[in-house]
Amino acid sequence: MTTALASRAEPGHVEENATKPPGRWVRPAVFGLLAATAVLYFWNLTASGYGNSFYAAAVQSGTQDWKAWLFGSLDAGNVLTVDKPPAALWVTTAFARIFGFSGFTVLAPQALMGVASVGLLYLTVKRTSGPVAGLFAGAAFAVTPVAALMFKFNNPDALLTLLLIAGGYCTIRAIEKASPRWLAFAGVAVGFGFLTKMMQAFLVLPAFGLAYLIAAPVSLGKRLIHLVGAVIAVVVSAGWFIALVDLWPTDSRPYIGGSNGDSLLELALGYNGLGRIFGMGGGVMVGGPSGVVSGSAGGNVGFGGESGLTRMFGASFGGEVSWLLPAALIGLVAGLWFTRRAAGTDRTRAALILWGGWMFVTSLVFSFMSGIVHPYYAVALAPSIAAVVAISGTSLWRGRAHLAPRVFLSLMIAASAVWAYILLDRNADWLPALRWTIAGLGLVTATVVLVGVPPMRKLVAVIATAAVLTVGLGATAFGVETASQAHSGSIPISGPAADDTRGMEEVSSAEIGALLAATTTKWAAATSSSQGAASLELASGKSVIGIGGWSGRDPAPTLAEFQRYVANGEITYYLEGGRGGGPGGGSDEIAEWVAANFTATTVGEQTVYRLLS
């Protein structure tokens, strides 16, 4: 326990336990955790094919052209980028360049990031709360369904989560000795998180800053100076690429997908920033998917459901990440209460502030944002929930000789059991006996803990095991089932049913792929959507222009640019797709010009225009 709780619980406290030499069992247990995590994340990995074809196509383009790798272009001809910054693509493309482009090399980096995230979370929690808490945090995070989903998928969220955990680790190291160097490293991690998924990376900054401001063992003035240095590190590590994009001649680089003004900074503040929080109604959403209206998601699981305080527990986010959230909220309240009179430098309280602040801010933003939100975003919330439960749970267990810790601990166990029952009941036909087993085991264990565990070593071990099973069994079963499923499309969802929501129908066929594979022009084809272009690129291995970008609204290429490409003999085919690009998009104009000047043929069910004379 912390110093405050130790005085009414047991001699010694968490900080002392955390700094003792580890037992001989610790290293094998850590290796076992990492090995089990690797099996979970690599198991049946290639069943998902290329995962998200949109990002996979950008990786393929990056293996074909260095500029496409640098900017994250969807096509190797560098017409326009994907609608995210390219850090995640840098990593995956490097892997594909070394080992060859395939479904495995597209997805394997994410699995490796998952194993690294679990290991780094263990190390971070261990520094303040000991190896038992670290192992529990790592294991609980590894089997969280959304983690089992996203570390086997190629969205940017895997790298973002790893970088945020790295930032947490560096902040804890900084707090220990008031180290400005470690705090700057934390800023660098968050800065590169920005280059992975923009402003979502900044949600952890209030927690990191508050924990350091309260707990670093140095004067207030120096703490503030160190925080200013960390902010500078964030700005520099995120801003260098923004400056590079702005300074690069626009006619020599791809258009920044998702922005109205060909600006990465606008993309960060608009579509991928304030637009996500306030939605289209706030007047700042730009470049969003056609037909998606902010605030209209309602019961749409793929778009988060209704916004509000209960969103994290609803049908969309609940099964992804909320299994331990009730226990984490109870544990956070207990931990902060028992450490309220602790010394300012108390490490356990600092850890609770860091992880609890991360959990609080991120969950609130996800709950109330009225723009585009998807349930898989919650993978960035999962480490904080696991850490809070591990830190508070192990602390309360050490203080079980006294009534107050037992009350909170029994509440954590009972709440986990009841909530697991509710979540499993939403999939009532899947392992129906599991929810009853967890509910019964949890209520019995919570009662025994509340009454008091007899001081018999074997009985203590049995009760501790029962408590861990109660807290983790439901999420583990759900997570393992998620890992066994194939996932594709743009909005993967965890759970026993492989029912991914797709933003658009993918345009792909063997006939079209064979047709494009035989081309020799700079672009094999053009079509009026990035999703369709991505599928065609993967099927043919050739570069395809996705006119209008993800949403159809990006003004790239313009009609004049497209006409120039055709006049120069740089595009072989135009494939007719869905029309309806938004304001500024050129897809309708281009489609009409092609139809008026070239003859249509049909390949399979696809209307094709040959643009070469």
Disulfide bonds with the S-S distance in Angstrom:
none
